């Protein structure tokens, strides 16, 4: 009997591998040594969630036997109040990943093409292939999305463009006028998806997350997440601001209860705690610059970033490359993000952590670059 056959494109998907959260057995420099792991591999906030969000999450425990509000109205209204948006044009999901996949499911199929940039978020390729569509890569310039390169890849089969702005894992961004030029250059039938997961961290006057573009066009969507600056990664919560017609389509195909009640409650509380977000922005701004300067002082090249992480480039020489640096850091209990799946084998991505964690990475990489400890490292405190 023949085995069930998956749809075209499914077996071409390389499963997404998230940033690691633990060390494998034998990776400690001192066997059995007690030390905490410094995890800076997943762009999580070092400040944790808002206390108001934690309290709302705990309060929701008494209602776990009941289904959540399928429309997530309280959350959509809280988001709308925060950004001045019509809640009817907001769709919530189990992380922005779900929303990206729903958009692909709604607007892509066999024979269609969707474009993303060279070092774009890996989920784009997965979402495209899962629908039997063809992923098309537009080359970047200096690790930054290139509007002209994207437009040059458009064909009669193009149905969607994914643009991470700021981009992960590079930390680079396109200013608002460039994104508007991209939208104007795309055919009306092509949906532009602006993935603004790191928008809250950006402090550039020329940056726009995409709210105005969505409000003034019928073919642009902006996705956001609660996993980064709001510190709710464990709850899997995201949202999309859409044209009315796109919101209607997504609401037709999403699960009827795709967002849990604890996530709705915590998200509504988090989006309303502006003071907590401001503290996270200030912490990141201080340490992003400080860590970049320190690492460059060690002789490492760091791509300028507007997000909450840094792309750190290592020499290609054996013993001084990214793989060797990763092994050295792990021996000290420090986990950064390896980037081979992104086509960046000679770089590591470092999330901005607490002050203590950041200093530990700077010290460890200083030892690595100077050849201290014979490359073995020492257990972190």
ChimeraX attribute file (.defattr): number of C-alpha atoms within 10 A of each C-alpha:
attribute: neighborCount
match mode: 1-to-1
recipient: residues
	/A:1	3
	/A:2	4
	/A:3	5
	/A:4	6
	/A:5	8
	/A:6	9
	/A:7	12
	/A:8	14
	/A:9	17
	/A:10	16
	/A:11	12
	/A:12	12
	/A:13	14
	/A:14	12
	/A:15	10
	/A:16	11
	/A:17	8
	/A:18	10
	/A:19	17
	/A:20	15
	/A:21	16
	/A:22	15
	/A:23	15
	/A:24	9
	/A:25	8
	/A:26	10
	/A:27	16
	/A:28	22
	/A:29	18
	/A:30	16
	/A:31	10
	/A:32	9
	/A:33	12
	/A:34	11
	/A:35	13
	/A:36	13
	/A:37	18
	/A:38	24
	/A:39	23
	/A:40	26
	/A:41	22
	/A:42	20
	/A:43	27
	/A:44	21
	/A:45	24
	/A:46	19
	/A:47	17
	/A:48	16
	/A:49	24
	/A:50	24
	/A:51	14
	/A:52	19
	/A:53	25
	/A:54	18
	/A:55	13
	/A:56	20
	/A:57	19
	/A:58	13
	/A:59	13
	/A:60	15
	/A:61	11
	/A:62	8
	/A:63	11
	/A:64	11
	/A:65	7
	/A:66	8
	/A:67	11
	/A:68	19
	/A:69	16
	/A:70	14
	/A:71	17
	/A:72	22
	/A:73	17
	/A:74	16
	/A:75	26
	/A:76	25
	/A:77	17
	/A:78	20
	/A:79	22
	/A:80	18
	/A:81	14
	/A:82	14
	/A:83	10
	/A:84	11
	/A:85	17
	/A:86	16
	/A:87	17
	/A:88	17
	/A:89	19
	/A:90	27
	/A:91	24
	/A:92	29
	/A:93	26
	/A:94	20
	/A:95	23
	/A:96	24
	/A:97	21
	/A:98	20
	/A:99	22
	/A:100	25
	/A:101	17
	/A:102	19
	/A:103	23
	/A:104	22
	/A:105	18
	/A:106	16
	/A:107	18
	/A:108	23
	/A:109	18
	/A:110	15
	/A:111	12
	/A:112	19
	/A:113	23
	/A:114	29
	/A:115	25
	/A:116	25
	/A:117	25
	/A:118	18
	/A:119	23
	/A:120	25
	/A:121	19
	/A:122	18
	/A:123	16
	/A:124	23
	/A:125	23
	/A:126	21
	/A:127	25
	/A:128	30
	/A:129	26
	/A:130	24
	/A:131	22
	/A:132	20
	/A:133	25
	/A:134	21
	/A:135	20
	/A:136	19
	/A:137	17
	/A:138	22
	/A:139	19
	/A:140	18
	/A:141	12
	/A:142	10
	/A:143	18
	/A:144	20
	/A:145	27
	/A:146	18
	/A:147	21
	/A:148	15
	/A:149	15
	/A:150	22
	/A:151	18
	/A:152	10
	/A:153	16
	/A:154	21
	/A:155	12
	/A:156	10
	/A:157	13
	/A:158	23
	/A:159	24
	/A:160	26
	/A:161	26
	/A:162	20
	/A:163	24
	/A:164	28
	/A:165	29
	/A:166	28
	/A:167	26
	/A:168	25
	/A:169	25
	/A:170	26
	/A:171	23
	/A:172	21
	/A:173	26
	/A:174	21
	/A:175	15
	/A:176	18
	/A:177	12
	/A:178	17
	/A:179	24
	/A:180	16
	/A:181	13
	/A:182	17
	/A:183	21
	/A:184	10
	/A:185	15
	/A:186	19
	/A:187	16
	/A:188	14
	/A:189	12
	/A:190	19
	/A:191	22
	/A:192	25
	/A:193	23
	/A:194	26
	/A:195	26
	/A:196	21
	/A:197	25
	/A:198	25
	/A:199	24
	/A:200	20
	/A:201	20
	/A:202	22
	/A:203	12
	/A:204	10
	/A:205	8
	/A:206	11
	/A:207	19
	/A:208	21
	/A:209	24
	/A:210	22
	/A:211	18
	/A:212	13
	/A:213	19
	/A:214	20
	/A:215	18
	/A:216	10
	/A:217	13
	/A:218	17
	/A:219	22
	/A:220	25
	/A:221	25
	/A:222	26
	/A:223	27
	/A:224	24
	/A:225	28
	/A:226	26
	/A:227	23
	/A:228	22
	/A:229	30
	/A:230	25
	/A:231	23
	/A:232	25
	/A:233	20
	/A:234	10
	/A:235	19
	/A:236	18
	/A:237	26
	/A:238	25
	/A:239	24
	/A:240	26
	/A:241	28
	/A:242	26
	/A:243	20
	/A:244	14
	/A:245	11
	/A:246	23
	/A:247	19
	/A:248	15
	/A:249	14
	/A:250	20
	/A:251	15
	/A:252	11
	/A:253	12
	/A:254	17
	/A:255	12
	/A:256	12
	/A:257	15
	/A:258	18
	/A:259	23
	/A:260	19
	/A:261	22
	/A:262	21
	/A:263	26
	/A:264	26
	/A:265	23
	/A:266	28
	/A:267	31
	/A:268	23
	/A:269	23
	/A:270	27
	/A:271	22
	/A:272	17
	/A:273	17
	/A:274	13
	/A:275	10
	/A:276	19
	/A:277	21
	/A:278	14
	/A:279	13
	/A:280	22
	/A:281	19
	/A:282	12
	/A:283	19
	/A:284	27
	/A:285	18
	/A:286	12
	/A:287	19
	/A:288	22
	/A:289	14
	/A:290	13
	/A:291	21
	/A:292	21
	/A:293	14
	/A:294	16
	/A:295	19
	/A:296	14
	/A:297	11
	/A:298	16
	/A:299	13
	/A:300	18
	/A:301	17
	/A:302	20
	/A:303	17
	/A:304	17
	/A:305	21
	/A:306	26
	/A:307	29
	/A:308	28
	/A:309	28
	/A:310	27
	/A:311	24
	/A:312	20
	/A:313	21
	/A:314	21
	/A:315	14
	/A:316	13
	/A:317	10
	/A:318	9
	/A:319	15
	/A:320	18
	/A:321	18
	/A:322	23
	/A:323	20
	/A:324	16
	/A:325	22
	/A:326	20
	/A:327	17
	/A:328	27
	/A:329	29
	/A:330	26
	/A:331	23
	/A:332	26
	/A:333	25
	/A:334	25
	/A:335	28
	/A:336	23
	/A:337	22
	/A:338	21
	/A:339	19
	/A:340	12
	/A:341	12
	/A:342	16
	/A:343	10
	/A:344	17
	/A:345	16
	/A:346	19
	/A:347	26
	/A:348	26
	/A:349	26
	/A:350	24
	/A:351	26
	/A:352	25
	/A:353	25
	/A:354	17
	/A:355	14
	/A:356	9
	/A:357	18
	/A:358	20
	/A:359	16
	/A:360	19
	/A:361	23
	/A:362	16
	/A:363	14
	/A:364	22
	/A:365	22
	/A:366	18
	/A:367	19
	/A:368	23
	/A:369	17
	/A:370	13
	/A:371	14
	/A:372	13
	/A:373	11
	/A:374	10
	/A:375	19
	/A:376	19
	/A:377	23
	/A:378	18
	/A:379	20
	/A:380	21
	/A:381	12
